Amino acid sequence: MIKTTHRAFHAVAWAMAIVGGAVLLALVLMLCVSIFGRMVSTILHSAWATANIPGLARWLIDAGIGPI
């Protein structure tokens, strides 16, 4: 009885740890994508980009490149 209960609680704890790790990984990836998008958006709005690659810069901005 005690071993069965222990095994059940251990399985639930293991599953919750896996789910928690997956959620944490998703949050970290979203943070990295947001920072990268903000950096790229800043570069695309810069004077250099609008002067040297205006078509590409406008297309990427219109495509939704930016922070999430």
C-alpha positions in Angstrom: 0.0 0.0 0.0 2.7 2.5 1.0 4.9 1.6 -2.0 1.9 2.0 -4.3 1.1 5.4 -2.9 4.8 6.4 -3.0 5.1 5.3 -6.6 1.9 7.2 -7.6 3.1 10.4 -5.9 6.5 10.0 -7.5 5.0 9.6 -10.9 2.8 12.7 -10.5 5.8 14.8 -9.2 7.9 13.6 -12.1 5.2 14.6 -14.6 4.7 18.0 -13.0 8.4 18.6 -13.1 8.5 17.8 -16.8 5.5 20.1 -17.5 7.0 22.9 -15.4 10.3 22.6 -17.3 8.5 22.7 -20.6 6.6 25.9 -19.5 9.8 27.5 -18.3 11.5 26.6 -21.6 8.7 28.2 -23.5 8.9 31.4 -21.5 12.6 31.7 -22.0 12.2 31.1 -25.7 9.5 33.7 -25.9 11.7 36.2 -24.1 14.6 35.5 -26.5 12.4 35.9 -29.5 11.0 39.2 -28.1 14.5 40.6 -27.4 15.7 39.5 -30.9 12.6 41.1 -32.5 13.1 44.3 -30.7 16.7 44.5 -31.8 15.9 43.7 -35.4 13.1 46.3 -35.3 15.4 48.9 -34.0 17.9 48.2 -36.8 15.2 48.2 -39.5 14.0 51.6 -38.2 17.5 53.1 -38.2 18.6 55.8 -40.6 21.2 53.4 -42.1 18.5 50.7 -43.0 16.1 53.3 -44.4 18.9 54.8 -46.5 20.6 51.6 -47.7 17.9 48.9 -47.8 14.6 50.8 -47.7 12.6 48.1 -49.6 13.8 45.2 -47.5 13.4 47.2 -44.2 9.8 48.2 -45.1 8.9 44.7 -46.2 10.3 43.1 -43.0 8.5 45.7 -40.8 5.3 45.2 -42.7 5.7 41.4 -42.3 5.5 41.9 -38.5 9.2 41.7 -37.5 9.4 43.2 -34.1 8.9 42.5 -30.4 6.2 40.1 -29.3 
